[in-house]
Amino acid sequence: HSVGGFLIALMLVGAQQPAAEARCEPIVDVVYCTDVGYENCSLPNIRGHETQLDVQTELNDQFELLIKDGCSNALVHFLCSVYAPFCSGDFRLQPCKNLCLYVRSTCAPRMVEFNMSW
C-alpha cells in the first residue's frame, strides 16, 4: 500500500483549501472521527473527498491496520484532521505539520512491517 505519499506532499507543499465550495457539516458517517473532540467537519477535504462515506471508505481501506495496531496515540486525530478537518461556520482548520511528523515517527516502523510505504 502507498498510503503515505499524500502525507509527504502535505508536509512539503502545505494544506490548501479544496477548489470546490467547502461545507461545514456534523460528523455522522466517519466512525473514527466521532470522538475526536469536535463535532463538525469540512468537505470536500484536501484529499478531494466530497462525502463522509467516501472518507470512511478510504480510512478503512488504507489505515484500518494502523488504527487497530495503535502505532500512535495521535494517529486517529491526525487522520481526522486530514480527512474530516475541524470547521465552525466559515472557519476551517487544516492539518498540522508537527502532528504529521509525530505520527510518522511513531507509525513508520509498523508501516514497514505491514508492507506500507510512507
N, C-alpha and C positions, 0 to 999 in steps of 0.2 A: 504494500500500500504506500502511496505517496501522499501522506496527509499533511506534511509539514511545509510544503512549498509555499503555501499561502502565508504561513507564519513568518517565513523569512522575508517575503515580499512586504508583509505588513510592517516588519521591523525596519526594513531598508527604505521603503517608499513612504510609509506612514498611511494612516487611515484616511480615506476620502469618503465624502458623502456619496451615496449611490446617485446615479443620474435621474432615476425615477423619483417622483414625489414621495417623500417619506411619510409614513403613517405611524402614529403612536397608538398602540393597542394593548389591551390586557394580555398577559401571558397566560394562555389556556392550553395550547397543544404542544408546547415544548416542555416535556415532562422533566427533563434535567434542570430546567431553569425556573420552576415554580417556587422554589425555596431559596433563591439566591440573595434575597434581601430587597428586591424591588418588584413591582407588580406589572409594569408596562415595558414593552419593547418596541423598537423602531424597525419597521420593514418598509422597503427592502433593506437588507443588511449589506455590509461591504462585500459580502460574497455573492450578492445578487439574488438571494432567496426572496421570493415575493410572499410566501405564506409560512406560517408556523409549522404546518405539516411537512413542508419541504425541509425546513430546518431540522425537525425531529428525525426525518429520514436520513439526512446526511450525518447527524450526530450518531445515530445508531449504526450506520454503515461504516463510518470512518473512525469513530472514537470509543465505541462501546467497550472494547477490550481494555483500553487505557482507563476508562472511567471505573469499570469493575475492579481493575487491578489496584486503583488508588495510588498511582505513582506520585501524585502531588496533591497536597491538601487544597491547592488553588486551581486544579485543572478544570473543574466544572465552572467555577466562577469565570475563569479565563474564556472557556468555550462560549459561555453565555454572553460575555462581553463582546465577542466577535459575532456570534450567530443570532443572538437576541439582545442587542445592546439596550441599555437603560435609556428611557426617554421620559420627559414630563412636559406635556404641551409641545412647544416648539423646540425645547432643549433636547439635544442628542449627545450622549456621552460615548466617545469612541474608545476602543481598546487601548490599554496602557502598555507601553513598550517594556517597562520593568516587570509587569506581571507576565508578559510573554517570555521574557528572558528567564524568570524564575521557574516557570512551568517547564520550559525547555531544559533547564539544567537538572530538574528533578525527574523528568519523564524520558529524556533521550536514551538512557541506558535500557529502559524497558522497551522502548520503541525498537531498538536494535534486536532485542530478544524476540519481539513479535514480528520481526522482519518488516518493520515500517521505517520509512526514511523521514528524517526531519527536513 
